[in-house]
Amino acid sequence: MTLALIPATAGAQDAGELQQPEVVRPLTPIPAERLEQMVPKHPGYLGALAPENLKKARPAAPFDLTGTWFIDLSKGFADYMFGPPYPKFGPEGVEALIEAPKAQARGTTYRDAIGQCYPPGMPMLMTRVWPHAFIQLPTAIYVISGFNNSVRTIYLDGREHSDPDLVVPSYNGESIGRWEGDTLVVHTTYFETDNHYIDLGIPISDQFELIERIKLVDGGKVMEVEYTLIDPQMWQGEWRSTKRFNRADHTDINEANCILQYNANLPGTNLGSETAEERGHSEVEGVSNEK
């Protein structure tokens, strides 16, 4: 695109004043065929928000998750983690279990990728101490996290997982949901592995899969999720954990960005760690002020 600047007309009120040029942007029409190519498409099926897809006849969903949810940490702050109990880890996981407490004893962080603005990724995304907005439609559930506004889509329109040769891995993966009685079963695959950890630095491989069995309990006030974490390259068997999330009807999701202004006071970031001693220590349960 060419940007043409036309000199300002003579006779400016002040010869020393910066003169604003007139801007002209010539436009070249884009052919309809090229416009059509610019839109990414699913091979052979409609998007989740296509009116034709939304209007298809489907059995009524057993429940509606639409609402704002917040992790239940009533048992203790450390309950945000997915273990213990832990499965039998390979060398990478064993290293994390050994090195993380050593770092904590030194007063340093260990594999704190989230503190360095990497996405938490699933499943850690759900246990950040931020609310999560769920918007349920017949074809999909859209989850927007208050933590850095991370977006996750759980497809409910009957599609299969994408072709592995075409899919682009992501930190939240590709989630396909189906109803089994009064339970929503979600199978998620295709995860980005770079700086993607569980708990205190336990890594995942490209074989990582996540299965969630989601129910509403306590009259719909509590969302209970049974997690099954599978990664034959990183641990043996199934790693299971159950979390509960409470409805939070008096809060909303605000804009959040992982930028310098927001993170200067977070102990997990490099900048925040430099001044942590000057600010004092957190009084959150499990974090002691004693050295």
Secondary structure by P-SEA (a helix, b strand, c coil): cbbbbccccccccccccbbbbbbbbbbbbbcaaaaaaaccccccccccccccccccccccccccccbbbbbbccccccccccccccccccaaaaaaaaaaaaaaaacccccccccccccccccccccccbbbbbbbcccbbbbbbcccbbbbbbbccccccccccccccccccbbbbbbcccbbbbbbcccccccccccccccccccbbbbbbccccccccbbbbbbbbbbccccccbbbbbbbbbbbcccccccccccccccccccccaaaaaacccccccccccccccc
